[in-house]
Amino acid sequence: MIETLLSLPFLLIKWLVGLLLFVFWIWVLVDCLVNEPSQGNEKIAWAVVILLGNLLGALLYLVIRRPERIRRFGR
């Protein structure tokens, strides 16, 4: 009984972190689909990277492509 009560906060923290990571992943995917220019295949390529790469793909987009897009296109 005590072990169950002690593990409950860790379970809630694990669920909260998972939910926050999922929301982050969705935010990056929506940002890519809405703000990437439609010329060429970069939008499709980055969307595939985000979809298949999950968290790693979202982080790659956020670190590599997003700053470049904002510098070039201003959004």
N, C-alpha and C positions, 0 to 999 in steps of 0.2 A: 504494500500500500504506500509506504513512504517513498519507495523508489519510483513509483508511478507519479506521485505528486512532484517529486524533484525533476523528473524528466519532462513534465508538461511545459515549463517555460522554455526549455531548449527546443521542444517541438514547435511551439508558437514562433520562436525566433527563426527557426528553419523555414517555416511556411511564409513568414513575412519577408525574409530575404529572397525566397523563391518568387514570391509575388512581385517584389520590387524589380528583380532581374527580368521577369516576364514583361512588365510594364516598360522597362528600359528598352528591351528588344523590339517591342511593338512601336515605341516612339521613334526609334532609329529607322525602322522599316517604313513607317509613314513619312518621316522626314525625307527619306530617299525617294519614295514614290511621288511625293508632292513637289519637292524643290529641285530635283535633278533636272537639267535640261533634257528635252526629248530628242535632240540631235544625236545621231550615232547610237551605239549600243551600250553606252556606259550605264545608263539607268537600269537596263535589264541585267547587265552583268553584276552591278552592285546589289541589286535586289536578290539575285540568285546567291551571291556570296553571303548576304545577311540571312536569307532563308535557310541555306544549307549549313552555314557556319555557326548558326545560333548565336551564342554570346560572343564567341571569338570573331565571327563575321561582323557583328554589330560594333564591336570595339575597333576592328580594323577600319570600318567605314568612318567611324567617329574620329579616329586619329589620322587617317591617311586622306580620305576623300573630302570630308566635310569642310575642313579649313581651306583646302584648295578651291572648292566650289564657292565658298563665301568670298574668297579673295578674287576669283575670276568673275563671278556673276552677282555678287553682292547680296545673296540670300541663302 
